[in-house]
Amino acid sequence: MFSPNYLLAQVDFIKNVTDQIINPIIVFLLAISFFYFIYGIYEFVATGESKKIEEGKKHVLWGLIGLFIIVSISGIIGLVQGTVDSLLLLK
């Protein structure tokens, strides 16, 4: 149905989009989550108010959740790219 050159061109396009758009977004979101996590640790450790300590705990929790989600998405993207690449090399 599709020629191999057409499929390879589509894979190259997807790799370029991933390398030039998605990966920088992932790095940016990782940085935001990391700094949010660090800010939560600062609130938890540096302040003596119970309200700030609770906010710090929430920031640490959500920072870790954000980091986990972003790393998981990055892994899924890598897995799909690797699978597509290996399937196209078999044909």
Backbone hydrogen bonds, N-H to C=O, Kabsch-Sander energy under -0.5 kcal/mol:
donor,donor_aa,acceptor,acceptor_aa,energy
7,L,3,S,-1.9
8,L,4,P,-2.5
9,A,5,N,-2.1
10,Q,6,Y,-1.9
11,V,7,L,-2.2
12,D,8,L,-2.4
13,F,9,A,-2.1
14,I,10,Q,-2.3
15,K,11,V,-2.5
16,N,12,D,-2.4
17,V,13,F,-2.5
18,T,14,I,-2.5
19,D,15,K,-3.0
20,Q,16,N,-2.7
21,I,17,V,-2.2
22,I,17,V,-1.7
23,N,18,T,-2.8
25,I,21,I,-1.5
26,I,22,I,-2.5
27,V,23,N,-2.4
28,F,24,P,-2.4
29,L,25,I,-2.6
30,L,26,I,-2.5
31,A,27,V,-2.2
32,I,28,F,-2.2
33,S,29,L,-2.5
34,F,30,L,-2.5
35,F,31,A,-2.5
36,Y,32,I,-2.2
37,F,33,S,-2.3
38,I,34,F,-2.6
39,Y,35,F,-2.5
40,G,36,Y,-2.0
41,I,37,F,-2.0
42,Y,38,I,-2.5
43,E,39,Y,-2.6
44,F,40,G,-2.3
45,V,41,I,-2.5
46,A,42,Y,-2.8
47,T,43,E,-0.9
53,I,49,E,-2.1
54,E,50,S,-2.1
55,E,51,K,-2.1
56,G,52,K,-2.6
57,K,53,I,-2.2
58,K,54,E,-2.0
59,H,55,E,-2.5
60,V,56,G,-2.4
61,L,57,K,-2.4
62,W,58,K,-2.8
63,G,59,H,-2.3
64,L,60,V,-2.4
65,I,61,L,-2.4
66,G,62,W,-2.5
67,L,63,G,-2.4
68,F,64,L,-2.5
69,I,65,I,-2.5
70,I,66,G,-2.5
71,V,67,L,-2.5
72,S,68,F,-2.3
73,I,69,I,-2.5
74,S,70,I,-2.2
75,G,71,V,-2.2
76,I,72,S,-2.5
77,I,73,I,-2.5
78,G,74,S,-2.1
79,L,75,G,-2.4
80,V,76,I,-2.6
81,Q,77,I,-2.4
82,G,78,G,-2.4
83,T,79,L,-2.3
84,V,80,V,-2.6
85,D,81,Q,-2.5
86,S,82,G,-2.3
87,L,83,T,-2.3
88,L,84,V,-2.2
89,L,85,D,-1.7
90,L,86,S,-1.1
91,K,87,L,-0.8
